[in-house]
């Protein structure tokens, strides 16, 4: 997974190692230079890095369950936001229903909301599209039986 900053000057990229849970997120200039490790290889699968509209933050998901699966199954994926300048990481999914995964987050074009998928952690479960404020509050379901939300 990777994303370009809105002005095209930066790239945020996820790397995947030998195991599905061996992930890192790097920030770099558009030509690949000046690589900075933004999110280290934390426990759990890390996915879907995406820039905020001002390129000051990156959202991503991480399974915090501690479960390790070679197939990539996740049990408790949360959406996190990292402030690029301070490296502070905040969990935005603290109010999500237990037994579900929040995945594929994207900031809205005005920067006020995040759109994302939520589904039960049971394999093959129906996905739905949700929206929340950028602080994780006011979770609202938009569509049942839908996936891969994007504002663009």
N, C-alpha and C positions, 0 to 999 in steps of 0.2 A: 504494500500500500504506500502511496505517496500523494502529496498535495503540493500545489504551487501557491505561494502567497498571492493575494489579490493583485499586487502590483507586478508580479512576475519576477521579483528579485531574489526570492528564497524558495527552497524546497524543504519539506519535511518528509522523511522517508523511514519506513519500518523495515528492519532487517529481520530475517528468520534464519535461525541456525539449524542444526541437525534435528533437534526436537521441536515439536509444535510450541512448546513453552519457552523456547530460547529466542526471545525477541528484544530488540532495542529500537529506539527512535532517535534519528539523527536530524539535525538542522544544518543546512548548508546553503551557500550561495547558489544561484541558478546554474552556474557552470560546474558545480560539484566541489568547488574549493571551500576552504574554511569550515570543514566539518566539525560539528560540536555534538557530543553525546547529550541528548536532551533527556531521554528516559532510559535508564540503565536496565539491565536484564532482571526485572523484578519477578517475583514468583507469580505464576499464572500467565495465560496467553494475553499478549498486548496486540491491539489491532486498531485500524481505522484512524490514523492521525489526520487532522484537518485544521487549517488555520482559521483564526477569527478574522473579521473583516479589516481590522487594523494591524494584523500580523503580530500582535503582541502576545497572543495566547495560542495554544494548540490544544484541541480536545482529542481524546483517544479513549479506547475501552481496555479494561483489564479484568480478567476473572480473578476475584479475590478469594475464591473458595479453598484454594490450596490443592485442588484436585488436579492430577496430572494424567493426561490422556494422549496417547500417540495419535489418535484420530482428530484431536483438536476440540473435542467436546468441552463445553463450558457449563459450569453449574451456577455461577453467580457473577456474571459480567456487569461491571459498573462503568459509567462514563466519568472520566476525570478531565480536568482542565489544568494545564501547566502554564504559569506565567513565565515567558521566555527570559525576561530580565532577572527575576528573583529565583527561578527554578522551583517556586512553591507549587505543590500539587494539591488540588482540592477534589474531593469525591462529590460529584453532583447527583449520584443515584441513591442517596441515603433514604429516600422515600419510595423507592420502587417496591413492587410486591415481591415478597420472598419466593424463591423457587423460579425466578425468571431471570432473563438476561437482557440488558440494555446494550444495543449494538448499533453500528453505522451512524454515529452522530455527525451532524453538520450544522454550522451556524447559519442563521437566517441572513439575508442580504443586508438588513438594517442592524444586525448584531445584537438584537434584543432577545432572540429565542434560539433554541436548539431543536432540530427535528431528528428523530431517531427511531429505531425499531425496538420493540419489546416482544419477547416470546417466552413461553415456559421453557425450562431447561430440559424437558423431555424431548428426546430426538424426534424430529419431524413435526414438531408443534406448529400451530398456526401463528404467523407473525402479525403484528399490528404496528401501525405508524402512530407515533406520539410526538408531542411538542411540549417543551418546558421553558421556563425562563432561564437565563444564563447562570443563575445561582442555584439551579436545580429545583426551584419551587414551581408550583402551579403546573403539575403534570396533567396533560389533557390528551385523551385518546382521540385521534383524528380519523383513522380508518382501520377496520378489521380486514383480515385476509389481504394484507398489503405488505410490501417490503421495499428495501433499498430507497429510502427517501432522499431527496436532494432538492434544494431550492433553485438550482440553476436550470 
